[in-house]
Amino acid sequence: MENHTKQSIQMNPNPLVQYLNKSPQDFTRDDLILYIEDHNIEMINFRYAGEDGRLKTLNFVINSRSHLEDMLTMGERVDGSSLFSHIEAGSSDLYVMPRYKTAFINPFSEIAALDILCSFYDKDGNPLESSPQYILQKAHHVLKERTGYEFNVMGELEYYIISEKQPLYEALDQKGYHESSPFTNWDHFRQKAMHAIAQAGGQLKYGHSEVGNFTVGDIEYEQNELEFIPTPIEDAADQLLIAKWILRTMGNKYGVTLTFAPKITIGKAGSGLHVHTRLMKNGRNAMVENGVLSDAAKMAISGYLDLAPSLTAFGNTNPTSYFRLVPHQEAPTNICWGDRNRSVLVRVPLGWTGNNDMYLHANPNEKPAKNDFTERQTVEFRCPDGSADIYLLLAGLTVAACHGLEMKDSLDYAKKTYVDVNIFEEKYKDKIKDLKQLPTSCYESAECLEDQADFYTAYNVFPKGLIDSIAEKLKSYNDKTLREEIAENNEAIMDLVETYFHCG
């Protein structure tokens, strides 16, 4: 185990990990000071997410060692009312405190800078109850305390790059999945972004060109995706937040538009933020038992399905979200689950639970490996998109997993909502009629959140005031019938897309 840990550190692309010779979870204040002094770091940037889901920045020039020690120990004050609409101006002072394990070298700063994600604390020095990052922390604590399971997740981050059309090797419309150069023009961008994200602590699995690939006049739209490795849920949220910032900033450096918008244009693939989840116990994946999906996994799935209508309040947060969630696309509308099926709400992807001798067939000279293939099994929640509040979405999914594990009829509910392979086949027509549907608007999502609010406020995970504030904001879009009203009005739809083009 010691050799494995040492090898993991040696191969870790994060320069702080390599230099300090320890995992980020073990970083201390003195570690960061050592790195800063030895590498002539001149600036510290505090980073934290606002209500809009984007990283905010507070810059410090390091004046002296004592100044550096002070900022890393005491944090700083910020105006909470300018970051969150539910915080009133009369009591808005908050502290931001750096979390050392999140430190990374800023890949864009001309001045050598170390960036650190921060947590919010109130005037009494207590964690801010309504902070999305703290809500996620509370949700995970409740899951562990009540069920004994820990929660690992990873996200699939889809995005479009929009640029001037390239004259050669034009890709086929909507046929960009896993395309390679020269029929894709931004794979070099993706590779550089992946490298920067990995150096900033992101645990990436892979990256590739996605389905969406088309041109409109002289403008080219190219869709890409980055997928992460499952990690403890709090770390997964931090990594997604940093990755979105890196991708956007790199797009700005390249002079191209990069967007995570759920709807990009009429009749083309939108961008989702699919979330893969797995329950862990004693360091092992609990989603598989005796080579098949475990009862615990099915119970968690039931929780996702049961709370799915209100989970959209955190994962599908503007009117264009519901122009992506339409039938007969690879985005769900029916509340159901299935194996390998990209039209269901919860998908069980291939998980290496069958014949695991494929690598021996492909490589006849190899010997049998000792790898535990079942560790790779996840279940995927498919309705969220780039407008999501990442911390609140993952907190909501954690609440839903806990709910499913405690539901009396979880396994029966899972059986009733299972659809095999193709949900749109004729034989499932009657079953579809009995399935519940996802909301079709922000307004309907808010109503669902209000109906299911007690699940989120239980055990003081979500403050009721925050739930009310989110519902109020969603209702303010007044979009209850918008999808039907402008379904045939392409100009109105594109005006809407432009309004929320840089969401999340």
Phi, psi and omega in degrees: 000321180297317179295321179297316179297318179297317179294323179296320179292318181298325182266359181289128184285350180286117183298332177293320179298315181295315184288318183278346178059042176205159180288153181306324181300340183258003179298139175242172176301316181296327177299312182295320179297318178301312181297316181300315181292318184285342183242015176054042175290130185253342183226151170240133176243117172278136181233142178199152183273136173267186181298332180281358176085358182263152179291133172257165187223137171232116186265141175230132166270129181285117182268329183192170178297319181295323176296318178297315179299319180297312184293325179285338183263319188256348182068210181205167177270147173219164178269102182295329183290338177275350180257328184224127184291337182277356177263127184278148184297331182291342180219052192260351182295129177229158170260146168244128182242128182291141174257108192302327184294344183266001185297141176206157178283128178294119184281354186245339187292131176289334174264131182304119188223144175250126179256144181220131173285148185237158172251154180265141176228149182275186186297336180267003179083015177263151177305137179293116187300329183265004178293126180305321180295321180286327176299318177298317179299316179296317181299317180294322178298317180296316178303312182295318182292321187272333186239341183083000180261146166259163188237122172251141176218165169209154182249154169254110187262106179262143181206158175249141167253129184243125186209178175292143182297135176274138189286338186248156171053055180289130180284156178288144181302127177059030179233036186270003186299118178059025178293154180239161175297147009270008181274001169228142189254354187235026177290328177295323176297312181300317181296318178293322178295317179299319180296316180295319179295318179296318179294336178271007175104359180289129180268086185274144175266306178194173174221154180196165172286141182255179186305313188296110179206110184201167178234149173230106185063238180264010183253133181250135178244123180231124182263139178227167179216140170243134178240138184261172174266140178302131178222169173310140195300324179296319179293322180299319180295314179301317183295319178296319181297313180294320181298318179297320178296316180297315181298314181294317182295321178294321176301318178296320178296324180278350181075028177238158176272131176236129184223144174256013185305138181294331179233128186256321177192177185289131171074012181241161182300131174274181180247128178253174170231075181293140182240120176267138184230152171209138174277139181237141174219128181054037177079005182243150177290122182263011183277347182232137176221124182054039174081005179229167179301130185282162175298323178299320178297316180295324178292319176297317177303317178301321178296318178300315183293318183295323181262005183306317181303320181275337176298335177297337179296337179256336187251348182220085201251009172218165187303330181290342177303325187269359169271347173273324184275077181232156183297155173066022170243177176274038174229139188280153169230328180271142180271093183202177179218165180187175180270129171063004189266118183274004177258353179271164180287317178241121183249138172259101182286167175310134187228022176059037179262358180261224180288117183257024178262015182302320183291333176288323177294320181284334183228081188301338183274356182281160174258156179305137181267162180259008181300142175268097186294333183293343179297343185270354183288129175227172166236145193245126175263118199253356185274336183297162179219186185294351177278354187299145162279106192301315182295315182289324177299311181291327174296317178298319178296325177294316175301317182295320177297316178297317178301315180296321180291339182254352177294135181293325184252029185304312185291324176295318180296320178298318180296319182291332186257008179278133177232127185274126170059271189248106183296337185268004176294151184304324184293344180260006185303316181290324181293322180300324180300331182271352181278144173286159183245151172291157175302157180248007181198164174298322181298314179293324176299318178298319178297320178294321178297318179296321180293325185253016186302326184299331179293326183275328181275349177301143178060023175060034178284298176262127173295139181299324179299325179289318177302315180297319181294319179295316180298319180297317180296316180297320179292332183294343176289340176051048187247023187306323181241015187298319184299320178287323185295322185244019183304325182257005184255089184300323181295318180293321178297316182291328174298321179293316178301316181296324180298321185248029187295328182246044180286156172075000000 
